[in-house]
């Protein structure tokens, strides 16, 4: 599996279980939408300074995996 995907988190208690950048509540789909609309990675990083360039690449890697009709096995993080 692509090691960038380690930067993605799926937790049913965070953002309704939607894939997020680990340690944030920033949806992968939001980043992909912005990039698709023409925002540059630099603009995204200015908007969300807690992100890194690797986080943006992780979102792209996740989107690429999903577009291949593959199931991306993301471990669920359940907090007690």
C-alpha positions as CSV (number, residue, x, y, z in Angstrom):
1,X,0.0,0.0,0.0
2,X,1.1,3.5,-0.7
3,X,2.8,4.9,2.5
4,X,1.2,8.3,1.9
5,X,-2.1,6.6,2.8
6,X,-0.9,6.3,6.3
7,X,-1.6,10.1,6.5
8,X,-5.3,9.4,6.0
9,X,-7.6,8.6,9.0
10,X,-11.1,7.1,9.0
11,X,-12.8,7.4,12.4
12,X,-16.5,6.9,12.9
13,X,-16.4,9.6,15.6
14,X,-14.7,12.2,13.5
15,X,-16.4,13.9,10.6
16,X,-19.0,11.1,10.3
17,X,-16.3,8.6,9.4
18,X,-15.3,10.4,6.2
19,X,-11.6,10.1,5.3
20,X,-9.6,13.0,6.8
21,X,-6.0,14.0,7.0
22,X,-4.8,12.3,10.2
23,X,-4.9,14.5,13.2
24,X,-7.3,17.0,11.6
25,X,-11.0,17.3,10.6
26,X,-10.1,18.2,7.0
27,X,-11.8,15.9,4.6
28,X,-9.8,14.3,1.8
29,X,-12.8,15.1,-0.5
30,X,-12.5,18.8,0.4
31,X,-8.8,18.9,-0.7
32,X,-9.6,17.0,-3.9
33,X,-12.5,19.4,-4.7
34,X,-10.3,22.5,-4.2
35,X,-7.5,21.0,-6.3
36,X,-10.0,20.0,-9.0
37,X,-11.3,23.6,-9.0
38,X,-7.9,24.9,-9.7
39,X,-6.5,25.8,-6.3
40,X,-2.8,25.2,-6.1
41,X,-1.2,23.1,-3.4
42,X,0.4,26.3,-2.1
43,X,-2.9,28.0,-1.9
44,X,-4.3,25.1,0.1
45,X,-1.4,25.2,2.5
46,X,-1.9,28.9,3.0
47,X,-5.6,28.3,3.8
48,X,-4.7,25.4,6.1
49,X,-1.2,25.9,7.5
50,X,-1.5,22.8,9.7
51,X,-1.3,20.7,6.5
52,X,1.9,19.7,4.7
53,X,2.7,19.1,1.1
54,X,2.7,15.3,2.0
55,X,-0.9,15.6,3.3
56,X,-2.0,17.0,-0.1
57,X,-0.2,14.2,-1.9
58,X,-1.8,11.7,0.5
59,X,-5.2,13.1,-0.5
60,X,-4.3,12.7,-4.2
61,X,-3.0,9.2,-3.6
62,X,-6.3,8.3,-1.8
63,X,-8.3,9.7,-4.7
64,X,-6.2,7.8,-7.2
65,X,-6.7,4.5,-5.3
66,X,-10.5,5.1,-5.2
67,X,-10.6,5.8,-8.9
68,X,-9.2,2.4,-9.6
69,X,-12.4,0.9,-8.1
70,X,-10.2,-0.6,-5.4
71,X,-11.4,-0.8,-1.8
72,X,-8.9,1.1,0.3
73,X,-8.7,-0.8,3.6
74,X,-8.4,2.0,6.1
75,X,-8.2,0.9,9.7
76,X,-11.0,2.4,11.8
77,X,-9.8,4.5,14.7
78,X,-12.1,4.0,17.6
79,X,-11.5,6.0,20.7
80,X,-12.8,4.6,24.0
